[in-house]
């Protein structure tokens, strides 16, 4: 038999009673589904920020301060540190910094006075997209960040703006980006009515990004929103700083050169006299998401729960299968008597495991027994599963019930538990099939009070 025959036979036996198939499906299916969902969540958490081009060469700056024996590390630096590092270290290919100005805001479009909600907004410089590459859908993403009052927006925000301009007309990302390019707007609540212009549209940051920015305002516009500390070397430490190293550069080269950089560009003597010690640790950006202790603990818990669910569901399934081994052993013994080989039985069990979780089946094929000789009763049994004949002898102490004269036919089929044979001629049969290895398969059914033994020879 080929594998398709095994699968076909397995599909036909799925709804059989006594096999606990529904329990097996629920135990294994639900456990695997929930466990795999949690496992995929853990894998997703491990992919944060690795989609950027040359992500392995991007590092973020921390500011470590020691004062009176107290040591603290902050994930931001002063505004002027990053540009000066780019000038000082030839090993740095690109460097950028940005700072948040809005977590949420509302823009008022100048042409229609319609309002559109804006998500996370920051001030960024012209090197931002040289470090964090995104696809440009319209306009330019580099030059506008060096021009006062210019902004670049995400494709998500562009779609919302285009819908407001066209009274809800649906557009794809590129069409929406082209429609909003050059649009002017103000921020709701700004009494000065400072007008900004959309000069570029970038592809939205994906879900596994640590910074899902909706709008980036040019750094020269900083004075209209917050205090301008973009060139400070000390103080106003609110900027996220990033550097992109040249290929083949070890980050330890930058760390070893930082003391000289700080002595040259920062008032280190005054800071030390005041009791301050300052450092700028650099760490890989792809590990930034894992630095959050809460996030790290959550990922560990999810990984443990996913492993426990997968293990428990498989063990439960295995225990259910083993618990039905006694019943299935009778069935397998009968199949052996009917000519099934060990290979056939293994193939059948393997096929059942493949299709049990997703298929419905019909009843088992009938077994047809024909008695050839009344005085020396013998029968030829053909298994519809394997098309293999098996010789079966009948005890001579008494005739089989319902057989008046040969040849006669009795239609038999496996019972509801899958472990014996039921006679459909309204007679009682007690069937025991002994295999060469001593296995027994038997069942008793109500009838006229007669019994009969069918023994394999």
LINBELJO-V486782 format. One record per backbone hydrogen bond with DSSP energy under -1.0 kcal/mol. NH is the residue of the N-H (numbers start at 0). CO is the residue of the C=O. Records with the same first field share a line. If there is no record, write none. Layout:
NH = CO / CO
This chain:
5 = 1
6 = 2
7 = 3
8 = 4
9 = 5
10 = 6
11 = 7
15 = 12
23 = 19
24 = 20
25 = 21
26 = 22
27 = 23
28 = 24
29 = 25
30 = 26
31 = 27
32 = 28
33 = 29
34 = 30
35 = 31
36 = 32
37 = 33
38 = 34
39 = 35
40 = 36
41 = 37
42 = 38
43 = 39
44 = 40
45 = 41
46 = 43
48 = 207
49 = 46
54 = 51
56 = 53
57 = 54
58 = 242
59 = 282
60 = 240
61 = 280
62 = 73
63 = 278
64 = 71
65 = 276
66 = 69
69 = 66
71 = 64
73 = 62
76 = 238
79 = 231
80 = 77
83 = 79
84 = 80
85 = 81
86 = 82
87 = 83
88 = 84
91 = 88
92 = 243
93 = 243
95 = 241
97 = 239
98 = 122
100 = 120
101 = 120
104 = 117
106 = 115
107 = 185
108 = 113
109 = 183
112 = 108
115 = 106
117 = 104
120 = 101
121 = 214
122 = 98
123 = 216
127 = 124
130 = 126
131 = 127
136 = 200
137 = 200
139 = 198
145 = 142
146 = 143
149 = 146
150 = 196
151 = 215
152 = 199
153 = 213
154 = 201
157 = 153
158 = 154
159 = 155
160 = 156
161 = 157
162 = 158
163 = 159
164 = 160
165 = 161
167 = 162
175 = 171
176 = 172
177 = 173
178 = 174
179 = 175
181 = 197
182 = 179
184 = 195
185 = 107
187 = 105
189 = 186
192 = 189
195 = 184
196 = 148
197 = 182
198 = 150
200 = 137
201 = 152
202 = 134
212 = 210
213 = 119
214 = 119
215 = 151
216 = 121
217 = 149
218 = 123 / 144
220 = 217
221 = 218
223 = 220
224 = 221
225 = 221
228 = 226
231 = 228
237 = 235
238 = 76
239 = 97
241 = 95
242 = 58
243 = 93
244 = 56
245 = 90
248 = 245
252 = 249
254 = 250
255 = 251
260 = 256
261 = 257
262 = 258
263 = 259
264 = 260
265 = 261
267 = 265
270 = 266
271 = 267
272 = 268
273 = 269
274 = 271
275 = 270
276 = 65
278 = 63
282 = 59
284 = 57
286 = 283
287 = 284
290 = 287
295 = 291
296 = 292
297 = 293
298 = 294
299 = 295
300 = 296
301 = 297
302 = 298
303 = 299
304 = 300
305 = 301
306 = 302
307 = 303
308 = 304
309 = 305
310 = 306
311 = 307
312 = 308
313 = 309
314 = 310
315 = 311
316 = 312
317 = 313
318 = 314
319 = 315
320 = 316
321 = 317
322 = 318
323 = 319
324 = 321
327 = 323
328 = 324
329 = 325
330 = 326
331 = 327
332 = 328
333 = 329
334 = 330
335 = 331
336 = 332
337 = 333
338 = 335
339 = 334
344 = 340
345 = 341
346 = 342
347 = 343
348 = 344
349 = 345
350 = 346
351 = 347
352 = 348
353 = 349
354 = 350
355 = 351
357 = 354
358 = 354
366 = 411
368 = 409
370 = 407
371 = 377
378 = 391
380 = 389
382 = 387
386 = 382
389 = 380
391 = 378
392 = 454
393 = 376
394 = 452
402 = 399
409 = 368
411 = 366
412 = 421
414 = 419
417 = 414
421 = 412
423 = 410
430 = 442
432 = 440
434 = 438
437 = 434
454 = 392
456 = 390
